[in-house]
Amino acid sequence: MDFSTPANLLIAGVYYVLAGFLTFFSLFGLYTLIRYGKNSLLSLSVAVFYSIFFLKILADSYTTLKTIL
């Protein structure tokens, strides 16, 4: 990634801030699901599935950011 121009720095900064917020709220949601779910096994399986799905989307978005910059 080329961070030599201010536009690239701005794009990367916005991406990292948004990814940080989404990750924080995702972790909070998973904690809430596991902690307060009625059925622990179902809650855990949904949390694992969501984590895999979220990490896949996050990796794809980072790859897109690298191609943009």
CORZI-V553702 format. One record per residue. RES is the residue in one small letter. D_CENTER is the distance of its C-alpha to the mean C-alpha in Angstrom with 2 decimals. Layout:
RES:D_CENTER + RES:D_CENTER
//
This chain:
m:19.82 + d:22.58 + f:22.15 + s:25.83 + t:25.66 + p:24.50 + a:22.78 + n:20.51 + l:19.80 + l:19.06 + i:16.68 + a:14.78 + g:14.90 + v:13.63 + y:10.65 + y:9.86 + v:10.70 + l:8.63 + a:5.35 + g:7.02 + f:8.09 + l:5.29 + t:4.27 + f:8.07 + f:8.92 + s:7.14 + l:9.10 + f:11.97 + g:12.14 + l:12.29 + y:14.87 + t:16.79 + l:16.91 + i:18.20 + r:20.47 + y:22.07 + g:21.96 + k:25.51 + n:25.31 + s:23.54 + l:23.53 + l:22.08 + s:19.39 + l:18.49 + s:18.51 + v:16.29 + a:13.77 + v:14.00 + f:13.79 + y:10.70 + s:8.99 + i:10.40 + f:9.52 + f:5.74 + l:6.21 + k:8.74 + i:7.17 + l:4.88 + a:8.37 + d:10.27 + s:9.02 + y:9.89 + t:13.08 + t:13.85 + l:13.61 + k:15.97 + t:18.31 + i:18.52 + l:19.41
//
